[in-house]
Amino acid sequence: MRWRRQRGRLEVWYATISDPETGIGLWIHNELVSPTVADEPPYLHGWAVLFRTGTDPILERFGPVPMEPESGSSVDEVDVIPVTSGMVIESGQLQGKLERLSWDLTLREGDSAKTLFTFPSWAWSKELLPGAQVVPVASTAVGGTIHLDGNSLKLSEMARGNIAHIYSHSNSKKWGWLHAELGGGDVLEIVAATPTRPGLSSLPPFTLVQLRLGGVDWPSDPMAAALIFRTSLELPTWSVRGTLGRWRIRAEITIPSKESIAVPYKDPDGSSATCTNCELSDANILLERRISLFGWETYHQWTLQGTAHAEIGTRP
């Protein structure tokens, strides 16, 4: 946990899962909000969303509940997020129980020893930017059962997911996010955002890309490389493209309107934002390698149908 009782902070833990065999997706979102106004208490809240192919998503919320240190601890000893509404993300387990939805899931494997730093590691550790995101579990097989209204939905052996962590001052003015499982533990993570801060809010989206292939992350410096990517943030389809050295990447992401859900957010200062999310999105990703001054060859190409995790955030 990064929060140390500062005002005007937002901390998020989330897990996203998709199962191509059953057509099931799951989004578990835990959020701590520390309001800017001094007399408004910090609070925890969140939600879980069940996605199923061809049907409307089912959203259930929990909280808000006051965020207070455990009895006898000081304000500097808040280290882990308290368990609220039975929701737990720890020790390789994802467990939770809401009114209609519950889940008991196990992370079967993961690259947790090597965190995927969508933002550079210094941006996360030093907190020098308005916000940053990391993916401590970049890709893992997920097993277990989701329950809806007492009915069991068992995940197949094809189900995969990730766990990520965000710490920031607020949500962005506009943003896009992609988590794409490419097979064999390879992943593509994209965070594109326009900040809300004066002087920055009129700029094009600042796009951070991390492609993990065979355990190697590219680009080596996502912050420096962000300047070369061009991003269009629209619904239902948004895109990212860029050329760095002898490599060129293009990603086109489609968020299906029927199977997506719009969720309202609140910043620490009380302003609002809306996120359109779907864990059953589509993505076409092309990685090319330069073979001559004007020639390119396809190095890898991936087509994800109903297994990409994606969202677009807007104001309000």
Phi and psi in degrees as a GROMACS rama.xvg file:
@    title "Ramachandran Plot"
@    xaxis  label "Phi"
@    yaxis  label "Psi"
@TYPE xy
-92.6776  -28.2082  ARG-2
-66.2897  134.086  TRP-3
-128.566  47.0352  ARG-4
71.2787  14.6277  ARG-5
-70.4132  151.36  GLN-6
-81.8015  152.573  ARG-7
70.3531  44.6762  GLY-8
-129.731  154.25  ARG-9
-136.406  124.393  LEU-10
-128.262  131.651  GLU-11
-130.003  137.402  VAL-12
-121.025  129.844  TRP-13
-142.632  152.5  TYR-14
-126.879  138.171  ALA-15
-130.227  139.599  THR-16
-139.1  143.566  ILE-17
-140.82  149.183  SER-18
-129.357  103.568  ASP-19
-65.3434  -24.1664  PRO-20
-77.2315  -39.6537  GLU-21
-97.685  -12.5017  THR-22
71.8968  29.2841  GLY-23
-106.898  139.998  ILE-24
-131.74  152.23  GLY-25
-140.945  136.08  LEU-26
-126.558  118.144  TRP-27
-113.662  122.665  ILE-28
-129.761  115.933  HIS-29
-111.248  131.791  ASN-30
-138.035  133.054  GLU-31
-108.777  128.186  LEU-32
-120.258  123.763  VAL-33
-110.903  100.714  SER-34
-59.4924  153.858  PRO-35
-67.7396  -38.1557  THR-36
-70.5705  130.187  VAL-37
-64.2407  -32.161  ALA-38
-90.6775  4.92788  ASP-39
-97.9179  122.128  GLU-40
-72.5874  146.932  PRO-41
-62.0501  150.038  PRO-42
-146.792  158.344  TYR-43
-109.673  141.072  LEU-44
-157.754  178.688  HIS-45
170.389  -166.118  GLY-46
-162.598  166.824  TRP-47
-131.9  139.599  ALA-48
-127.5  128.234  VAL-49
-100.743  124.207  LEU-50
-108.581  139.715  PHE-51
-140.163  138.513  ARG-52
-55.5325  128.321  THR-53
82.095  2.60331  GLY-54
-130.184  161.514  THR-55
-69.9959  142.283  ASP-56
-64.8807  156.883  PRO-57
-115.115  119.204  ILE-58
-108.895  131.95  LEU-59
-131.358  135.622  GLU-60
-105.622  159.541  ARG-61
-133.348  157.136  PHE-62
77.4918  -170.326  GLY-63
-76.8046  148.549  PRO-64
-127.992  146.475  VAL-65
-61.0721  141.314  PRO-66
-100.941  105.237  MET-67
-129.376  149.88  GLU-68
-60.787  152.802  PRO-69
-62.0625  155.814  GLU-70
-54.7404  127.867  SER-71
89.7359  -6.82217  GLY-72
-98.1009  156.172  SER-73
-88.6566  170.344  SER-74
-67.0262  -16.5252  VAL-75
-92.01  5.65283  ASP-76
-113.617  23.691  GLU-77
-86.0952  103.929  VAL-78
-111.081  -30.5486  ASP-79
-131.469  150.794  VAL-80
-70.189  130.897  ILE-81
-65.3888  152.962  PRO-82
-76.1496  124.179  VAL-83
-128.258  138.732  THR-84
53.0548  29.4699  SER-85
73.9107  12.7564  GLY-86
-89.567  126.503  MET-87
-133.4  133.059  VAL-88
-129.818  94.5792  ILE-89
-166.345  157.352  GLU-90
51.037  40.7184  SER-91
73.6502  13.9876  GLY-92
-122.094  142.09  GLN-93
-120.534  112.904  LEU-94
-134.75  145.175  GLN-95
-172.658  156.48  GLY-96
-145.095  115.928  LYS-97
-114.398  -164.08  LEU-98
-69.3536  -50.0033  GLU-99
-103.021  -29.8643  ARG-100
-107.277  140.504  LEU-101
-147.161  160.913  SER-102
-154.042  147.05  TRP-103
-139.633  96.5767  ASP-104
-123.528  151.522  LEU-105
-123.452  133.527  THR-106
-83.6081  110.799  LEU-107
-77.7556  -29.6962  ARG-108
-158.945  165.006  GLU-109
-176.132  161.18  GLY-110
-98.2435  42.9964  ASP-111
-65.8163  -20.3348  SER-112
-71.5952  -18.2965  ALA-113
-129.081  93.5197  LYS-114
-62.2687  140.369  THR-115
-88.5941  114.228  LEU-116
-95.3026  93.4899  PHE-117
-61.0876  -43.6326  THR-118
-91.6337  154.256  PHE-119
-56.8715  151.758  PRO-120
-60.1546  -33.2378  SER-121
-66.5661  -32.7335  TRP-122
-66.2623  -33.2083  ALA-123
-76.7966  -45.1113  TRP-124
-76.6248  -34.2335  SER-125
-93.6601  -14.9151  LYS-126
55.0963  46.1045  GLU-127
-90.0537  -10.9259  LEU-128
-106.968  164.215  LEU-129
-58.6985  -24.1827  PRO-130
-169.696  163.447  GLY-131
-155.152  156.658  ALA-132
-132.047  141.93  GLN-133
-134.184  159.388  VAL-134
-123.371  90.1264  VAL-135
-66.2108  -30.5461  PRO-136
-118.026  97.8177  VAL-137
-76.8199  -33.7291  ALA-138
-159.522  127.436  SER-139
-150.153  144.382  THR-140
-72.7171  141.51  ALA-141
-126.326  130.182  VAL-142
-124.401  160.776  GLY-143
130.605  -160.448  GLY-144
-135.676  139.387  THR-145
-107.333  137.287  ILE-146
-113.232  131.121  HIS-147
-126.356  116.699  LEU-148
51.4781  37.4346  ASP-149
86.0721  -7.69826  GLY-150
-93.6953  139.663  ASN-151
-93.0792  133.653  SER-152
-121.055  102.947  LEU-153
-89.2662  131.649  LYS-154
-74.2641  146.353  LEU-155
-86.2  176.258  SER-156
-69.8356  -8.47749  GLU-157
-86.3921  -11.6249  MET-158
-67.1037  135.93  ALA-159
-140.912  158.987  ARG-160
-163.381  -169.027  GLY-161
-153.669  166.128  ASN-162
-129.839  131.437  ILE-163
-130.701  167.753  ALA-164
-143.229  131.856  HIS-165
-126.152  140.259  ILE-166
-136.56  125.619  TYR-167
-156.564  175.808  SER-168
-89.4778  -25.8417  HIS-169
-170.987  172.915  SER-170
-74.0827  156.862  ASN-171
-73.5266  168.605  SER-172
-65.2482  -42.4849  LYS-173
-152.057  142.818  LYS-174
-151.261  159.688  TRP-175
-134.422  147.537  GLY-176
-140.633  139.95  TRP-177
-138.031  132.934  LEU-178
-124.119  116.764  HIS-179
-121.853  118.168  ALA-180
-81.2622  118.085  GLU-181
-101.546  -3.15251  LEU-182
103.118  142.937  GLY-183
64.8871  24.5479  GLY-184
86.2942  -4.40038  GLY-185
-76.9817  141.295  ASP-186
-144.336  157.156  VAL-187
-123.317  123.608  LEU-188
-118.666  128.714  GLU-189
-130.04  131.263  ILE-190
-127.085  115.958  VAL-191
-120.42  130.4  ALA-192
-153.219  149.906  ALA-193
-110.291  120.331  THR-194
-67.1499  160.424  PRO-195
-88.6051  -11.4856  THR-196
-66.8775  141.427  ARG-197
-55.3936  138.259  PRO-198
89.5499  -18.3203  GLY-199
-112.823  -20.781  LEU-200
-69.479  -17.7558  SER-201
-92.5365  -1.68787  SER-202
-79.5254  158.711  LEU-203
-62.5627  162.793  PRO-204
-56.9172  135.393  PRO-205
-89.2535  116.379  PHE-206
-114.412  121.074  THR-207
-107.995  128.333  LEU-208
-123.087  133.061  VAL-209
-133.957  115.498  GLN-210
-108.912  119.199  LEU-211
-104.611  114.533  ARG-212
-125.831  120.867  LEU-213
58.3484  31.4914  GLY-214
84.2796  -0.163753  GLY-215
-105.716  131.557  VAL-216
-99.3773  132.883  ASP-217
-134.267  138.474  TRP-218
-73.4848  160.625  PRO-219
-69.9776  -29.3231  SER-220
-124.63  91.3449  ASP-221
-63.0764  -27.8434  PRO-222
-69.8445  -46.6093  MET-223
-65.4457  -38.6498  ALA-224
-71.6178  -19.3706  ALA-225
-58.7735  -25.7495  ALA-226
-69.6078  -19.7269  LEU-227
-95.0319  -10.3723  ILE-228
-87.5682  141.5  PHE-229
-114.8  127.538  ARG-230
-129.757  137.152  THR-231
-116.949  117.51  SER-232
-105.297  93.7647  LEU-233
-136.055  166.374  GLU-234
-117.401  140.701  LEU-235
-87.45  -9.9077  PRO-236
-119.23  130.521  THR-237
-129.149  164.735  TRP-238
-148.622  156.337  SER-239
-137.151  138.082  VAL-240
-148.177  151.225  ARG-241
-176.304  154.34  GLY-242
-122.315  127.51  THR-243
-134.03  110.269  LEU-244
62.9056  -126.305  GLY-245
-94.3199  14.8752  ARG-246
-120.717  143.79  TRP-247
-135.497  133.258  ARG-248
-129.192  143.068  ILE-249
-136.654  136.169  ARG-250
-135.522  129.733  ALA-251
-122.364  122.671  GLU-252
-119.11  131.154  ILE-253
-118.708  124.054  THR-254
-99.8175  109.96  ILE-255
-65.7336  132.903  PRO-256
-66.5024  -40.332  SER-257
-67.8937  -38.25  LYS-258
-97.0383  5.16004  GLU-259
-96.8393  168.814  SER-260
-140.16  139.566  ILE-261
-99.4316  121.8  ALA-262
-118.946  126.42  VAL-263
-77.3911  144.005  PRO-264
-118.493  158.742  TYR-265
-127.494  130.291  LYS-266
-80.5016  165.349  ASP-267
-57.8038  -26.9894  PRO-268
-88.5906  3.96446  ASP-269
93.329  -9.01977  GLY-270
-71.3555  160.059  SER-271
-113.569  157  SER-272
-146.93  164.235  ALA-273
-132.012  132.276  THR-274
-114.433  128.698  CYS-275
-104.148  115.522  THR-276
-126.986  147.267  ASN-277
-154.58  128.644  CYS-278
-89.9597  8.31274  GLU-279
-121.232  38.3179  LEU-280
-80.5365  168.903  SER-281
-109.077  150.504  ASP-282
-149.614  134.669  ALA-283
-113.813  120.062  ASN-284
-125.399  129.025  ILE-285
-126.248  123.387  LEU-286
-112.783  121.28  LEU-287
-117.798  154.116  GLU-288
-122.004  134.413  ARG-289
-72.1615  130.55  ARG-290
-114.134  -12.0983  ILE-291
-158.619  -177.585  SER-292
-58.2238  -38.7529  LEU-293
-121.427  7.25306  PHE-294
-111.76  144.766  GLY-295
-131.815  150.066  TRP-296
-128.254  150.128  GLU-297
-72.2919  123.25  THR-298
-95.2692  -44.5233  TYR-299
-147.849  148.12  HIS-300
-141.971  132.353  GLN-301
-127.283  137.753  TRP-302
-122.886  111.042  THR-303
-103.609  123.194  LEU-304
-117.006  106.611  GLN-305
75.7008  16.9425  GLY-306
-128.539  -1.67429  THR-307
-82.2811  143.377  ALA-308
-103.342  121.475  HIS-309
-151.63  156.328  ALA-310
-156.613  158.916  GLU-311
-127.134  130.88  ILE-312
-112.673  140.292  GLY-313
-139.142  169.067  THR-314
-108.417  137.953  ARG-315
